[in-house]
């Protein structure tokens, strides 16, 4: 495959994945699982030999393992919290933005194979791509070493962010928070709209915008419309200073 069309040659890619695994203290039995976990689907758009599949299926299943481990850990960590409270905290832990920050801190961006165009657009640092790659690595680890090793990885790198999430109140539902803000200041609630769908029917990703009075507040991505709306709301809250002035005249 031409170097022009993808980020790394095959040997370079495998070397970067190997270094990532070494930094994560993962000794692979089947290295191919981890290289697959780091293949973004943009590569499949190129005339690539050896890249017949992306990490989407691994990401889809890794998400399930992640939610199970986090659910169990929270159940025993907080025996007195209600189902609703546990659900909010779990959502914050497994939310794409948190996973992306973890993946970035662990330098996943060095090991993600993307097309040259995606690389030029800094796709390897895209929070959505980083989060998906982390989930794909979790499933690869599960297949390669079993549930207990995957659980150990999740507890070490994901559940360990719990104190930060509680301290910063990041478990507050972003969609509810945005709705309360806009209702209080502007007297209306945001409109969410699906502007694009990516991927096959069994593994779709939805790109969704949150808008107010025709002004785009934020944009999000998710494996379901609900997750995409949550991501869009969180993005909007983080960008409040960028759109609030333009909506000044609409305040109630």
PASEBA-1860 file (N, C-alpha, C; in nm, 3 decimals):
! residues 252
1> XXXXXXXX> 0.083/-0.119/0.000/0.000/0.000/0.000/0.088/0.125/0.000 ~ 0.050/0.223/-0.073/0.129/0.344/-0.084/0.133/0.419/0.048 ~ 0.250/0.470/0.083/0.265/0.549/0.205/0.183/0.678/0.196 ~ 0.155/0.720/0.072/0.082/0.845/0.052/-0.061/0.833/0.108 ~ -0.119/0.712/0.101/-0.260/0.698/0.134/-0.289/0.664/0.280 ~ -0.192/0.618/0.355/-0.213/0.590/0.497/-0.101/0.647/0.582 ~ -0.126/0.651/0.710/-0.032/0.714/0.803/0.100/0.638/0.813 ~ 0.091/0.507/0.838/0.210/0.426/0.861/0.220/0.313/0.759
9> XXXXXXXX> 0.340/0.271/0.729/0.357/0.144/0.661/0.322/0.034/0.761 ~ 0.299/-0.086/0.712/0.261/-0.195/0.802/0.365/-0.219/0.913 ~ 0.493/-0.228/0.881/0.593/-0.251/0.987/0.596/-0.136/1.089 ~ 0.581/-0.013/1.042/0.579/0.102/1.134/0.458/0.093/1.227 ~ 0.345/0.062/1.169/0.222/0.051/1.246/0.235/-0.054/1.356 ~ 0.281/-0.172/1.319/0.294/-0.280/1.416/0.394/-0.244/1.525 ~ 0.499/-0.171/1.489/0.598/-0.129/1.589/0.536/-0.031/1.688 ~ 0.453/0.060/1.640/0.388/0.157/1.730/0.288/0.088/1.822
17> XXXXXXXX> 0.214/-0.009/1.770/0.120/-0.084/1.853/0.197/-0.162/1.960 ~ 0.308/-0.221/1.921/0.390/-0.297/2.015/0.440/-0.208/2.128 ~ 0.481/-0.086/2.094/0.527/0.008/2.197/0.413/0.050/2.289 ~ 0.295/0.067/2.232/0.179/0.101/2.315/0.151/-0.011/2.415 ~ 0.149/-0.134/2.367/0.122/-0.248/2.455/0.227/-0.259/2.564 ~ 0.350/-0.233/2.528/0.458/-0.238/2.627/0.435/-0.134/2.736 ~ 0.392/-0.013/2.695/0.367/0.093/2.793/0.247/0.060/2.883 ~ 0.155/-0.022/2.830/0.037/-0.063/2.907/0.061/-0.193/2.985
25> XXXXXXXX> 0.181/-0.247/2.975/0.219/-0.372/3.042/0.130/-0.488/2.996 ~ 0.102/-0.489/2.867/0.026/-0.598/2.806/0.121/-0.683/2.722 ~ 0.131/-0.810/2.754/0.212/-0.902/2.675/0.116/-0.982/2.586 ~ 0.112/-0.954/2.458/0.010/-1.016/2.372/0.040/-1.162/2.340 ~ -0.066/-1.242/2.345/-0.055/-1.378/2.293/-0.083/-1.375/2.143 ~ -0.177/-1.290/2.105/-0.214/-1.274/1.964/-0.203/-1.127/1.927 ~ -0.087/-1.082/1.880/-0.066/-0.940/1.848/-0.164/-0.886/1.745 ~ -0.214/-0.972/1.656/-0.305/-0.925/1.551/-0.432/-0.864/1.608
33> XXXXXXXX> -0.477/-0.911/1.723/-0.596/-0.855/1.785/-0.577/-0.707/1.818 ~ -0.459/-0.673/1.865/-0.432/-0.536/1.907/-0.406/-0.444/1.788 ~ -0.344/-0.497/1.684/-0.326/-0.415/1.564/-0.462/-0.385/1.503 ~ -0.550/-0.484/1.501/-0.685/-0.462/1.450/-0.757/-0.357/1.535 ~ -0.736/-0.362/1.664/-0.802/-0.267/1.754/-0.760/-0.123/1.727 ~ -0.649/-0.105/1.659/-0.597/0.030/1.632/-0.616/0.074/1.487 ~ -0.696/-0.001/1.411/-0.721/0.034/1.270/-0.850/0.114/1.259 ~ -0.840/0.239/1.220/-0.959/0.321/1.199/-1.018/0.292/1.062
41> XXXXXXXX> -1.148/0.307/1.050/-1.215/0.266/0.927/-1.178/0.349/0.805 ~ -1.115/0.465/0.825/-1.072/0.546/0.711/-0.970/0.471/0.625 ~ -0.898/0.378/0.688/-0.797/0.300/0.616/-0.863/0.212/0.509 ~ -0.986/0.168/0.536/-1.053/0.077/0.444/-1.094/0.147/0.315 ~ -1.094/0.280/0.317/-1.127/0.354/0.196/-1.012/0.357/0.097 ~ -0.896/0.313/0.144/-0.778/0.311/0.058/-0.758/0.171/-0.001 ~ -0.675/0.163/-0.103/-0.644/0.033/-0.165/-0.541/-0.038/-0.080 ~ -0.586/-0.094/0.031/-0.492/-0.147/0.130/-0.492/-0.298/0.133
49> XXXXXXXX> -0.373/-0.357/0.120/-0.364/-0.500/0.142/-0.337/-0.523/0.289 ~ -0.404/-0.623/0.346/-0.386/-0.652/0.488/-0.477/-0.573/0.580 ~ -0.566/-0.490/0.525/-0.659/-0.412/0.607/-0.801/-0.436/0.558 ~ -0.852/-0.554/0.586/-0.986/-0.591/0.539/-1.093/-0.552/0.640 ~ -1.053/-0.511/0.761/-1.149/-0.481/0.867/-1.095/-0.370/0.955 ~ -1.186/-0.291/1.012/-1.146/-0.186/1.106/-1.175/-0.233/1.249 ~ -1.157/-0.143/1.343/-1.176/-0.179/1.485/-1.321/-0.166/1.531 ~ -1.415/-0.138/1.439/-1.552/-0.108/1.480/-1.620/-0.222/1.556
57> XXXXXXXX> -1.602/-0.346/1.511/-1.666/-0.458/1.579/-1.605/-0.479/1.719 ~ -1.473/-0.462/1.729/-1.408/-0.476/1.859/-1.454/-0.366/1.954 ~ -1.467/-0.246/1.901/-1.513/-0.132/1.982/-1.653/-0.157/2.034 ~ -1.738/-0.210/1.950/-1.878/-0.237/1.987/-1.885/-0.334/2.105 ~ -1.803/-0.438/2.101/-1.804/-0.538/2.207/-1.727/-0.492/2.330 ~ -1.620/-0.415/2.308/-1.544/-0.360/2.419/-1.629/-0.269/2.506 ~ -1.720/-0.196/2.443/-1.812/-0.109/2.515/-1.898/-0.191/2.614 ~ -1.939/-0.311/2.571/-2.021/-0.397/2.658/-1.942/-0.445/2.779
65> XXXXXXXX> -1.817/-0.486/2.758/-1.733/-0.531/2.870/-1.707/-0.415/2.965 ~ -1.679/-0.299/2.910/-1.653/-0.181/2.991/-1.772/-0.148/3.081 ~ -1.892/-0.147/3.025/-2.010/-0.114/3.104/-2.036/-0.218/3.214 ~ -2.012/-0.344/3.183/-2.032/-0.449/3.283/-1.937/-0.430/3.401 ~ -1.809/-0.408/3.372/-1.710/-0.393/3.479/-1.739/-0.270/3.564 ~ -1.769/-0.158/3.498/-1.797/-0.035/3.571/-1.924/-0.048/3.654 ~ -2.025/-0.113/3.599/-2.150/-0.134/3.672/-2.125/-0.214/3.800 ~ -2.051/-0.323/3.787/-2.021/-0.406/3.903/-1.938/-0.330/4.007
73> XXXXXXXX> -1.838/-0.257/3.961/-1.751/-0.184/4.053/-1.829/-0.078/4.130 ~ -1.919/-0.008/4.063/-1.999/0.096/4.129/-2.099/0.034/4.227 ~ -2.153/-0.081/4.191/-2.250/-0.150/4.277/-2.189/-0.178/4.414 ~ -2.064/-0.222/4.416/-1.999/-0.255/4.543/-1.936/-0.132/4.608 ~ -1.899/-0.033/4.529/-1.838/0.088/4.583/-1.940/0.174/4.658 ~ -2.063/0.176/4.607/-2.166/0.261/4.667/-2.293/0.179/4.698 ~ -2.291/0.101/4.805/-2.405/0.015/4.838/-2.532/0.092/4.875 ~ -2.518/0.221/4.908/-2.634/0.298/4.951/-2.692/0.389/4.843
81> XXXXXXXX> -2.628/0.395/4.727/-2.678/0.484/4.621/-2.789/0.417/4.541 ~ -2.880/0.498/4.492/-2.993/0.447/4.414/-2.947/0.408/4.273 ~ -3.036/0.338/4.204/-3.007/0.298/4.066/-2.982/0.420/3.978 ~ -3.063/0.524/3.997/-3.047/0.645/3.916/-2.913/0.711/3.938 ~ -2.869/0.720/4.064/-2.739/0.781/4.096/-2.625/0.700/4.036 ~ -2.634/0.568/4.049/-2.530/0.481/3.994/-2.524/0.494/3.841 ~ -2.639/0.505/3.778/-2.645/0.518/3.633/-2.578/0.647/3.587 ~ -2.602/0.756/3.658/-2.542/0.884/3.621/-2.389/0.879/3.634
89> XXXXXXXX> -2.342/0.816/3.742/-2.196/0.808/3.762/-2.135/0.716/3.657 ~ -2.201/0.604/3.630/-2.151/0.514/3.526/-2.144/0.584/3.391 ~ -2.246/0.659/3.358/-2.248/0.731/3.230/-2.129/0.824/3.218 ~ -2.095/0.892/3.327/-1.981/0.984/3.325/-1.849/0.908/3.306 ~ -1.838/0.791/3.368/-1.716/0.712/3.358/-1.694/0.657/3.218 ~ -1.801/0.610/3.154/-1.786/0.545/3.023/-1.814/0.641/2.908 ~ -1.843/0.767/2.938/-1.871/0.866/2.834/-1.748/0.885/2.746 ~ -1.772/0.909/2.620/-1.664/0.922/2.523/-1.557/1.022/2.562
97> XXXXXXXX> -1.600/1.133/2.619/-1.503/1.237/2.654/-1.404/1.187/2.761 ~ -1.454/1.113/2.860/-1.366/1.059/2.963/-1.272/0.955/2.905 ~ -1.325/0.867/2.820/-1.242/0.764/2.758/-1.136/0.826/2.668 ~ -1.173/0.932/2.597/-1.078/0.999/2.509/-0.963/1.060/2.589 ~ -0.996/1.120/2.702/-0.892/1.179/2.787/-0.797/1.071/2.839 ~ -0.853/0.957/2.875/-0.771/0.845/2.922/-0.681/0.796/2.810 ~ -0.738/0.776/2.691/-0.662/0.727/2.576/-0.553/0.826/2.538 ~ -0.583/0.954/2.547/-0.482/1.055/2.513/-0.368/1.052/2.615
105> XXXXXXXX> -0.404/1.041/2.741/-0.302/1.035/2.847/-0.211/0.914/2.831 ~ -0.267/0.805/2.777/-0.190/0.682/2.757/-0.120/0.678/2.621 ~ -0.131/0.788/2.546/-0.062/0.804/2.417/-0.111/0.707/2.309 ~ -0.239/0.681/2.309/-0.297/0.596/2.205/-0.279/0.657/2.067 ~ -0.276/0.789/2.061/-0.271/0.858/1.931/-0.148/0.821/1.849 ~ -0.043/0.773/1.914/0.076/0.731/1.839/0.053/0.601/1.762 ~ -0.045/0.521/1.806/-0.059/0.385/1.753/-0.181/0.366/1.663 ~ -0.258/0.471/1.639/-0.379/0.456/1.559/-0.347/0.470/1.410
113> XXXXXXXX> -0.383/0.367/1.335/-0.361/0.368/1.190/-0.482/0.433/1.123 ~ -0.457/0.543/1.053/-0.563/0.615/0.983/-0.516/0.643/0.840 ~ -0.611/0.685/0.758/-0.573/0.725/0.622/-0.490/0.852/0.629 ~ -0.419/0.882/0.523/-0.337/1.003/0.520/-0.425/1.128/0.536 ~ -0.542/1.127/0.472/-0.632/1.242/0.485/-0.681/1.260/0.628 ~ -0.715/1.150/0.693/-0.761/1.155/0.832/-0.648/1.201/0.923 ~ -0.527/1.156/0.894/-0.411/1.197/0.973/-0.386/1.348/0.958 ~ -0.394/1.398/0.835/-0.374/1.541/0.811/-0.478/1.626/0.882
121> XXXXXXXX> -0.596/1.567/0.901/-0.703/1.637/0.973/-0.695/1.611/1.124 ~ -0.585/1.548/1.168/-0.561/1.515/1.309/-0.666/1.419/1.364 ~ -0.713/1.328/1.277/-0.811/1.230/1.319/-0.760/1.138/1.428 ~ -0.629/1.112/1.429/-0.572/1.025/1.532/-0.581/1.087/1.671 ~ -0.611/1.218/1.678/-0.630/1.286/1.805/-0.777/1.321/1.830 ~ -0.864/1.278/1.738/-1.007/1.302/1.752/-1.059/1.227/1.875 ~ -1.128/1.297/1.966/-1.175/1.230/2.089/-1.260/1.107/2.061 ~ -1.344/1.113/1.960/-1.431/1.000/1.927/-1.348/0.879/1.884
129> XXXXXXXX> -1.246/0.901/1.801/-1.160/0.793/1.753/-1.076/0.738/1.868 ~ -1.027/0.825/1.954/-0.948/0.780/2.069/-1.033/0.692/2.162 ~ -1.155/0.737/2.190/-1.244/0.661/2.279/-1.276/0.524/2.220 ~ -1.306/0.522/2.090/-1.338/0.394/2.025/-1.219/0.299/2.025 ~ -1.100/0.353/2.008/-0.981/0.268/2.007/-0.957/0.209/2.145 ~ -0.981/0.287/2.249/-0.967/0.235/2.385/-1.064/0.119/2.408 ~ -1.188/0.135/2.365/-1.286/0.028/2.380/-1.247/-0.096/2.300 ~ -1.189/-0.074/2.181/-1.145/-0.187/2.098/-1.029/-0.261/2.165
137> XXXXXXXX> -0.939/-0.187/2.227/-0.827/-0.250/2.299/-0.879/-0.333/2.416 ~ -0.983/-0.285/2.483/-1.042/-0.360/2.594/-1.094/-0.495/2.546 ~ -1.162/-0.496/2.430/-1.214/-0.622/2.378/-1.101/-0.713/2.331 ~ -0.999/-0.655/2.270/-0.883/-0.735/2.227/-0.819/-0.801/2.349 ~ -0.807/-0.726/2.457/-0.749/-0.779/2.580/-0.837/-0.890/2.638 ~ -0.967/-0.869/2.631/-1.062/-0.971/2.677/-1.046/-1.101/2.598 ~ -1.037/-1.090/2.466/-1.021/-1.208/2.382/-0.886/-1.276/2.404 ~ -0.785/-1.194/2.426/-0.648/-1.245/2.434/-0.614/-1.302/2.573
145> XXXXXXXX> -0.665/-1.238/2.678/-0.625/-1.277/2.814/-0.743/-1.307/2.907 ~ -0.865/-1.288/2.861/-0.980/-1.322/2.943/-1.038/-1.204/3.020 ~ -1.152/-1.230/3.082/-1.228/-1.124/3.148/-1.153/-1.061/3.264 ~ -1.086/-1.141/3.347/-1.020/-1.086/3.465/-0.911/-0.985/3.429 ~ -0.837/-1.013/3.322/-0.731/-0.920/3.281/-0.792/-0.792/3.222 ~ -0.900/-0.807/3.148/-0.969/-0.689/3.095/-1.025/-0.605/3.209 ~ -1.080/-0.673/3.308/-1.135/-0.603/3.425/-1.025/-0.527/3.498 ~ -0.912/-0.589/3.514/-0.798/-0.525/3.581/-0.757/-0.397/3.508
153> XXXXXXXX> -0.754/-0.404/3.375/-0.719/-0.288/3.292/-0.822/-0.176/3.310 ~ -0.949/-0.211/3.308/-1.056/-0.112/3.319/-1.055/-0.045/3.456 ~ -1.037/-0.123/3.560/-1.031/-0.067/3.696/-0.913/0.027/3.710 ~ -0.798/-0.013/3.656/-0.677/0.068/3.668/-0.687/0.200/3.592 ~ -0.741/0.195/3.471/-0.736/0.314/3.386/-0.868/0.392/3.377 ~ -0.981/0.326/3.394/-1.110/0.395/3.378/-1.176/0.420/3.514 ~ -1.194/0.316/3.593/-1.259/0.332/3.723/-1.178/0.424/3.814 ~ -1.049/0.431/3.790/-0.961/0.516/3.871/-0.991/0.666/3.852
161> XXXXXXXX> -1.068/0.701/3.749/-1.103/0.843/3.729/-1.226/0.881/3.811 ~ -1.279/0.789/3.889/-1.401/0.813/3.967/-1.387/0.935/4.058 ~ -1.277/0.945/4.132/-1.263/1.056/4.227/-1.266/1.191/4.156 ~ -1.206/1.198/4.037/-1.206/1.322/3.959/-1.349/1.356/3.915 ~ -1.422/1.256/3.870/-1.560/1.276/3.824/-1.649/1.322/3.937 ~ -1.633/1.264/4.056/-1.713/1.305/4.171/-1.675/1.444/4.219 ~ -1.546/1.472/4.221/-1.497/1.602/4.268/-1.548/1.715/4.179 ~ -1.549/1.692/4.046/-1.590/1.796/3.951/-1.739/1.787/3.916
169> XXXXXXXX> -1.811/1.697/3.981/-1.955/1.676/3.954/-1.982/1.648/3.807 ~ -1.892/1.571/3.745/-1.908/1.539/3.603/-2.014/1.433/3.579 ~ -2.070/1.380/3.688/-2.176/1.280/3.673/-2.312/1.344/3.648 ~ -2.318/1.477/3.658/-2.444/1.546/3.628/-2.473/1.529/3.480 ~ -2.593/1.485/3.449/-2.634/1.459/3.312/-2.621/1.586/3.228 ~ -2.533/1.588/3.126/-2.510/1.712/3.049/-2.633/1.760/2.974 ~ -2.715/1.668/2.926/-2.835/1.708/2.852/-2.932/1.780/2.945 ~ -2.949/1.729/3.066/-3.036/1.795/3.163/-2.980/1.930/3.205
177> XXXXXXXX> -2.847/1.935/3.223/-2.782/2.060/3.263/-2.799/2.168/3.155 ~ -2.782/2.129/3.029/-2.798/2.225/2.919/-2.943/2.270/2.909 ~ -3.035/2.179/2.927/-3.178/2.212/2.920/-3.216/2.310/3.030 ~ -3.166/2.286/3.150/-3.196/2.376/3.262/-3.140/2.515/3.235 ~ -3.019/2.520/3.180/-2.955/2.649/3.150/-3.035/2.726/3.045 ~ -3.066/2.662/2.935/-3.135/2.734/2.826/-3.278/2.771/2.866 ~ -3.342/2.685/2.945/-3.478/2.716/2.991/-3.477/2.837/3.082 ~ -3.378/2.844/3.169/-3.369/2.954/3.265/-3.334/3.086/3.198
185> XXXXXXXX> -3.239/3.083/3.104/-3.189/3.207/3.044/-3.267/3.250/2.921 ~ -3.305/3.151/2.837/-3.370/3.184/2.709/-3.517/3.141/2.703 ~ -3.561/3.064/2.800/-3.700/3.025/2.803/-3.739/2.912/2.709 ~ -3.642/2.850/2.644/-3.668/2.737/2.555/-3.560/2.631/2.573 ~ -3.585/2.513/2.520/-3.488/2.404/2.531/-3.419/2.381/2.396 ~ -3.301/2.322/2.397/-3.226/2.301/2.272/-3.296/2.202/2.179 ~ -3.267/2.216/2.052/-3.315/2.121/1.951/-3.198/2.033/1.910 ~ -3.219/1.902/1.911/-3.116/1.806/1.871/-3.151/1.750/1.733
193> XXXXXXXX> -3.051/1.743/1.648/-3.075/1.697/1.511/-2.963/1.605/1.465 ~ -3.001/1.491/1.408/-2.902/1.401/1.348/-2.863/1.459/1.213 ~ -2.736/1.491/1.195/-2.692/1.549/1.068/-2.615/1.449/0.982 ~ -2.575/1.338/1.042/-2.501/1.237/0.965/-2.505/1.103/1.038 ~ -2.506/0.995/0.962/-2.496/0.861/1.018/-2.377/0.793/0.954 ~ -2.294/0.729/1.036/-2.175/0.662/0.985/-2.180/0.513/1.021 ~ -2.116/0.431/0.940/-2.102/0.290/0.972/-2.216/0.205/0.924 ~ -2.199/0.073/0.940/-2.299/-0.024/0.899/-2.417/-0.022/0.996
201> XXXXXXXX> -2.529/-0.082/0.954/-2.651/-0.079/1.035/-2.631/-0.138/1.174 ~ -2.547/-0.242/1.186/-2.527/-0.307/1.315/-2.433/-0.228/1.406 ~ -2.367/-0.127/1.352/-2.269/-0.052/1.431/-2.265/0.094/1.387 ~ -2.379/0.159/1.392/-2.389/0.297/1.346/-2.331/0.396/1.447 ~ -2.284/0.507/1.394/-2.246/0.621/1.476/-2.328/0.740/1.428 ~ -2.386/0.813/1.522/-2.471/0.926/1.489/-2.398/1.056/1.523 ~ -2.395/1.148/1.428/-2.341/1.282/1.453/-2.460/1.374/1.472 ~ -2.464/1.440/1.587/-2.582/1.516/1.628/-2.543/1.657/1.672
209> XXXXXXXX> -2.625/1.754/1.635/-2.603/1.891/1.679/-2.708/1.931/1.781 ~ -2.669/2.020/1.871/-2.762/2.083/1.964/-2.767/2.230/1.925 ~ -2.886/2.284/1.904/-2.897/2.423/1.860/-3.006/2.497/1.936 ~ -2.995/2.630/1.933/-3.091/2.717/2.000/-3.109/2.840/1.912 ~ -3.232/2.870/1.876/-3.260/2.984/1.787/-3.174/2.978/1.660 ~ -3.154/2.857/1.609/-3.078/2.841/1.486/-2.927/2.847/1.503 ~ -2.880/2.869/1.625/-2.736/2.875/1.653/-2.689/2.739/1.702 ~ -2.585/2.684/1.637/-2.532/2.556/1.683/-2.453/2.576/1.811
217> XXXXXXXX> -2.495/2.506/1.915/-2.429/2.517/2.045/-2.316/2.416/2.058 ~ -2.339/2.295/2.008/-2.239/2.190/2.020/-2.271/2.077/1.926 ~ -2.174/1.992/1.910/-2.187/1.878/1.819/-2.132/1.755/1.889 ~ -2.201/1.641/1.872/-2.156/1.519/1.938/-2.167/1.398/1.850 ~ -2.107/1.291/1.898/-2.109/1.163/1.828/-2.143/1.054/1.927 ~ -2.216/0.952/1.881/-2.246/0.842/1.971/-2.294/0.720/1.896 ~ -2.283/0.604/1.961/-2.328/0.479/1.900/-2.480/0.467/1.904 ~ -2.546/0.559/1.973/-2.692/0.569/1.972/-2.725/0.717/1.967
225> XXXXXXXX> -2.849/0.748/1.930/-2.890/0.888/1.925/-2.883/0.950/2.064 ~ -2.920/0.873/2.166/-2.915/0.924/2.302/-2.773/0.961/2.342 ~ -2.678/0.874/2.311/-2.538/0.903/2.345/-2.486/1.021/2.266 ~ -2.528/1.031/2.140/-2.487/1.144/2.057/-2.541/1.275/2.111 ~ -2.665/1.275/2.160/-2.724/1.395/2.218/-2.652/1.434/2.347 ~ -2.617/1.335/2.428/-2.543/1.363/2.551/-2.407/1.425/2.519 ~ -2.342/1.371/2.417/-2.211/1.422/2.379/-2.223/1.563/2.324 ~ -2.327/1.589/2.245/-2.350/1.722/2.190/-2.376/1.823/2.302
233> XXXXXXXX> -2.455/1.782/2.402/-2.485/1.870/2.515/-2.359/1.901/2.595 ~ -2.277/1.799/2.617/-2.153/1.819/2.691/-2.061/1.913/2.615 ~ -2.053/1.894/2.483/-1.973/1.982/2.398/-2.026/2.125/2.404 ~ -2.158/2.140/2.403/-2.219/2.273/2.409/-2.187/2.344/2.540 ~ -2.194/2.271/2.651/-2.162/2.332/2.781/-2.017/2.379/2.786 ~ -1.929/2.301/2.725/-1.787/2.339/2.721/-1.759/2.457/2.631 ~ -1.850/2.483/2.537/-1.832/2.592/2.441/-1.922/2.712/2.473 ~ -1.977/2.716/2.591/-2.077/2.819/2.624/-2.028/2.960/2.595
241> XXXXXXXX> -1.903/2.987/2.626/-1.850/3.123/2.605/-1.846/3.161/2.457 ~ -1.849/3.062/2.368/-1.840/3.089/2.224/-1.976/3.122/2.163 ~ -2.085/3.072/2.222/-2.216/3.095/2.161/-2.310/3.183/2.244 ~ -2.277/3.204/2.369/-2.370/3.277/2.455/-2.390/3.422/2.409 ~ -2.284/3.488/2.368/-2.296/3.630/2.327/-2.383/3.646/2.203 ~ -2.373/3.550/2.110/-2.451/3.560/1.987/-2.601/3.540/2.011 ~ -2.635/3.486/2.129/-2.776/3.464/2.162/-2.828/3.567/2.264 ~ -2.747/3.670/2.285/-2.780/3.772/2.385/-2.920/3.833/2.362
249> XXXX> -2.952/3.860/2.238/-3.078/3.930/2.206/-3.201/3.842/2.229 ~ -3.180/3.711/2.245/-3.294/3.620/2.264/-3.324/3.592/2.411 ~ -3.242/3.649/2.500/-3.263/3.620/2.642/-3.400/3.671/2.687 ~ -3.460/3.594/2.776/-3.595/3.632/2.821/-3.588/3.742/2.927
END
